[in-house]
Amino acid sequence: MHLRFIKKIKAEISIYDPIGVDKEGNEITLIDILGTHPEVVAEVVENRFEKKRLIEKIQHLTHREKKVLELRFGLNNGARKTQREIAKSLGISRSYVSRIEKKALNKLLHEFSLEGCQ
């Protein structure tokens, strides 16, 4: 009930926001009732947001750069491939895969550095 009320007045809810009090009058937060160690939950939530940011930045890459990074780091299905495997599947040399990967990672690094400056 309290979460619905807060959601109506706020666009985001923090897992550290108080949601009530216990029998002794101590504040209870959402992280307290999730049943997992607070650091683990915070890490999972942070990883999800970071992955979402990464996926948004990857949209600025060329089709080939996206494909190489998705295959190399398992971004779609979690299965990582070697540069040699990627080269074979795309019909290009391993060294070309390496150059594409390096260029794409530099573009992403640049995108994230621009974001940090804002």
C-alpha positions in Angstrom: 0.0 0.0 0.0 2.7 2.4 1.0 4.7 1.6 -2.2 1.7 2.4 -4.4 1.2 5.7 -2.6 4.9 6.6 -3.0 4.8 5.5 -6.7 2.0 8.0 -7.4 4.0 10.9 -6.0 7.4 9.8 -7.3 8.6 8.4 -10.6 11.3 6.3 -9.0 11.4 4.3 -5.8 14.7 3.6 -4.1 15.3 0.3 -2.4 16.6 2.3 0.5 13.4 4.4 0.9 11.5 3.7 4.2 8.3 1.8 3.7 7.2 1.5 7.3 8.2 0.7 10.9 8.7 -2.6 12.7 7.3 -3.5 16.2 10.2 -1.6 18.0 9.6 1.5 15.9 12.6 1.0 13.6 12.3 2.1 10.0 12.0 -0.7 7.5 13.3 -0.2 4.0 12.5 -2.2 0.9 16.0 -3.7 1.0 15.3 -5.1 4.5 12.4 -7.2 3.3 13.8 -8.5 0.1 15.4 -11.4 1.9 18.9 -11.1 0.4 22.0 -9.4 1.8 21.7 -5.7 0.9 25.0 -5.6 -1.0 23.9 -8.4 -3.3 20.6 -6.8 -4.1 22.2 -3.4 -4.7 24.8 -5.0 -7.0 22.2 -6.8 -9.0 20.1 -3.6 -9.5 23.2 -1.6 -10.4 24.3 -4.2 -12.9 20.9 -4.1 -14.6 21.0 -0.3 -14.9 24.6 -0.5 -16.2 23.6 -3.1 -18.8 20.7 -0.9 -19.9 23.1 2.1 -20.3 25.5 -0.1 -22.3 22.7 -1.3 -24.6 21.6 2.3 -25.2 25.2 3.3 -26.1 25.7 0.3 -28.4 22.8 1.7 -30.6 25.2 4.4 -31.7 27.6 1.9 -33.3 27.5 0.5 -36.9 25.7 -2.7 -37.5 29.0 -4.6 -37.9 30.4 -3.1 -34.7 27.3 -4.1 -32.8 27.4 -7.6 -34.1 31.1 -8.1 -33.2 30.5 -6.8 -29.6 27.4 -8.8 -29.2 29.1 -12.0 -30.2 32.4 -11.3 -28.5 30.8 -10.4 -25.1 27.7 -12.5 -25.2 25.3 -9.5 -25.0 22.3 -11.2 -26.5 22.4 -14.8 -25.2 25.3 -14.9 -22.9 27.4 -17.1 -25.2 30.8 -15.4 -25.7 32.8 -16.2 -28.9 36.5 -15.8 -29.7 37.7 -13.5 -32.4 38.5 -16.5 -34.5 34.9 -17.8 -34.2 33.5 -14.4 -35.0 35.8 -14.0 -38.0 34.7 -17.4 -39.4 31.0 -16.7 -38.9 31.3 -13.2 -40.6 33.7 -14.3 -43.3 36.4 -11.9 -42.4 39.9 -12.2 -40.9 40.6 -12.4 -37.1 42.7 -9.3 -37.3 39.8 -7.4 -38.9 37.5 -8.6 -36.1 40.1 -7.3 -33.6 40.2 -3.8 -35.3 36.4 -3.6 -35.4 36.2 -4.6 -31.7 38.9 -2.0 -30.7 37.2 0.7 -32.7 33.8 -0.1 -31.2 35.1 -0.1 -27.7 36.8 3.2 -28.2 33.5 4.7 -29.5 31.7 3.4 -26.4 34.4 4.8 -24.1 34.0 8.1 -25.8 30.2 8.0 -25.4 30.5 7.2 -21.7 33.1 9.9 -21.2 30.8 12.4 -22.9 28.0 11.3 -20.6 30.2 11.9 -17.5 30.9 15.5 -18.6 27.2 16.4 -18.6 
